[in-house]
Amino acid sequence: MNTREVGRKLEEWVLAKVKEIDPKARIYTNYHQKDIMCNFAFGECKKRNTKDFTIKEDVWRHLNNNLPIDTKKFCFMVHENINGIKLLTLSADEFFRILKKIK
């Protein structure tokens, strides 16, 4: 199985989870990268064949720079390591904004 196929499984898993909240969520292609788009966020998935998690700043900035101007949407990244552990990256500002909304 190549890396695209491995990454596709993670994308499909994340998309299914997001669709539980926004049924119109979908995968879209952005500069040869597949990302997840829904009514509240843009997301990207990264499957790694390592135990450790690494977040590349340029990938994070690229995702955030593609947000429309004056949007309330936020960006997130879902990472999965070789052991199948999944983590979600979200900016601290967005995390606390979301917490305030659900308080």
C-alpha positions as a Python dict, from the first residue, in 0.01 Angstrom:
ca = {
    (1, 'M'): (0, 0, 0),
    (2, 'N'): (149, 335, -100),
    (3, 'T'): (145, 652, 112),
    (4, 'R'): (-151, 801, -79),
    (5, 'E'): (-363, 494, -1),
    (6, 'V'): (-259, 504, 365),
    (7, 'G'): (-337, 876, 385),
    (8, 'R'): (-672, 825, 211),
    (9, 'K'): (-788, 597, 494),
    (10, 'L'): (-718, 871, 748),
    (11, 'E'): (-894, 1131, 530),
    (12, 'E'): (-1200, 909, 502),
    (13, 'W'): (-1206, 852, 880),
    (14, 'V'): (-1178, 1226, 954),
    (15, 'L'): (-1437, 1312, 689),
    (16, 'A'): (-1683, 1063, 842),
    (17, 'K'): (-1633, 1223, 1186),
    (18, 'V'): (-1677, 1576, 1048),
    (19, 'K'): (-1989, 1469, 856),
    (20, 'E'): (-2149, 1374, 1188),
    (21, 'I'): (-2144, 1749, 1261),
    (22, 'D'): (-2176, 1887, 906),
    (23, 'P'): (-2330, 1642, 656),
    (24, 'K'): (-2216, 1862, 364),
    (25, 'A'): (-1846, 1827, 454),
    (26, 'R'): (-1628, 1709, 168),
    (27, 'I'): (-1274, 1646, 53),
    (28, 'Y'): (-1139, 1903, -189),
    (29, 'T'): (-809, 1935, -372),
    (30, 'N'): (-600, 2242, -296),
    (31, 'Y'): (-263, 2277, -471),
    (32, 'H'): (-234, 1901, -520),
    (33, 'Q'): (-318, 1838, -154),
    (34, 'K'): (-645, 1691, -43),
    (35, 'D'): (-804, 1877, 244),
    (36, 'I'): (-1133, 1860, 427),
    (37, 'M'): (-1376, 2147, 402),
    (38, 'C'): (-1695, 2199, 601),
    (39, 'N'): (-1911, 2486, 718),
    (40, 'F'): (-1691, 2557, 1022),
    (41, 'A'): (-1334, 2460, 930),
    (42, 'F'): (-1066, 2351, 687),
    (43, 'G'): (-866, 2043, 778),
    (44, 'E'): (-568, 1848, 661),
    (45, 'C'): (-464, 1491, 741),
    (46, 'K'): (-111, 1363, 784),
    (47, 'K'): (-33, 993, 822),
    (48, 'R'): (326, 922, 924),
    (49, 'N'): (521, 599, 933),
    (50, 'T'): (695, 703, 1255),
    (51, 'K'): (611, 687, 1624),
    (52, 'D'): (665, 1059, 1679),
    (53, 'F'): (443, 1342, 1565),
    (54, 'T'): (588, 1636, 1374),
    (55, 'I'): (406, 1948, 1262),
    (56, 'K'): (572, 2137, 980),
    (57, 'E'): (522, 2511, 1020),
    (58, 'D'): (509, 2572, 645),
    (59, 'V'): (226, 2319, 606),
    (60, 'W'): (36, 2478, 896),
    (61, 'R'): (86, 2828, 752),
    (62, 'H'): (-21, 2711, 405),
    (63, 'L'): (-345, 2569, 547),
    (64, 'N'): (-417, 2889, 744),
    (65, 'N'): (-323, 3119, 455),
    (66, 'N'): (-592, 2957, 242),
    (67, 'L'): (-870, 3067, 475),
    (68, 'P'): (-1104, 3318, 316),
    (69, 'I'): (-1073, 3675, 444),
    (70, 'D'): (-1318, 3764, 724),
    (71, 'T'): (-1422, 3405, 789),
    (72, 'K'): (-1517, 3248, 1119),
    (73, 'K'): (-1379, 2915, 999),
    (74, 'F'): (-1067, 2770, 1154),
    (75, 'C'): (-799, 2523, 1050),
    (76, 'F'): (-710, 2189, 1199),
    (77, 'M'): (-474, 1905, 1121),
    (78, 'V'): (-524, 1541, 1212),
    (79, 'H'): (-209, 1334, 1250),
    (80, 'E'): (-183, 957, 1274),
    (81, 'N'): (137, 775, 1363),
    (82, 'I'): (256, 426, 1278),
    (83, 'N'): (77, 287, 1588),
    (84, 'G'): (-260, 430, 1479),
    (85, 'I'): (-267, 703, 1744),
    (86, 'K'): (-454, 1008, 1615),
    (87, 'L'): (-394, 1364, 1737),
    (88, 'L'): (-559, 1687, 1631),
    (89, 'T'): (-368, 2015, 1598),
    (90, 'L'): (-559, 2335, 1652),
    (91, 'S'): (-429, 2684, 1727),
    (92, 'A'): (-448, 2774, 2095),
    (93, 'D'): (-661, 3081, 2012),
    (94, 'E'): (-916, 2865, 1830),
    (95, 'F'): (-916, 2606, 2107),
    (96, 'F'): (-1002, 2867, 2371),
    (97, 'R'): (-1257, 3035, 2142),
    (98, 'I'): (-1435, 2701, 2101),
    (99, 'L'): (-1425, 2635, 2474),
    (100, 'K'): (-1584, 2974, 2543),
    (101, 'K'): (-1866, 2892, 2297),
    (102, 'I'): (-1952, 2562, 2466),
    (103, 'K'): (-1920, 2696, 2820),
}
